[in-house]
Amino acid sequence: MKTVQSTKTRARQSEANPPAAGEVTYEDVLRIVGSWSLTRRMDLARDILSMPTDQAEVEERRRDALAKLRGFLKTDEPPPSDEQVKQWLDERRTEKYG
């Protein structure tokens, strides 16, 4: 139990006296976060992943995804009629439920 307490103590000391912003390295972050509990590390990961990204980058990704989807959906055929769709649904239900 003493090891756990000293790890917690080290974590608190690291948090209480963090390096200056210009001095923080990736390794410093890993060392500090590595001393945290799994729950706390998961919370940090969740917070990082939910951080907003550059809005221009997000919009560009959306445009690219939309263009790809349009390409997948584009055909030379006319769209199916309501009657065709009903027939397909009936066929699928027959396959699924007998």
ABEGO torsion letter per residue (X at the ends): XAAAAAAAAAAAAAAABBBBAAABBAAAAAAAAAABBAAAAAAAAAAAAABBBBAAAAAAAAAAAAAAAAAAABBABBBBBAAAAAAAAAAAAAAAAX
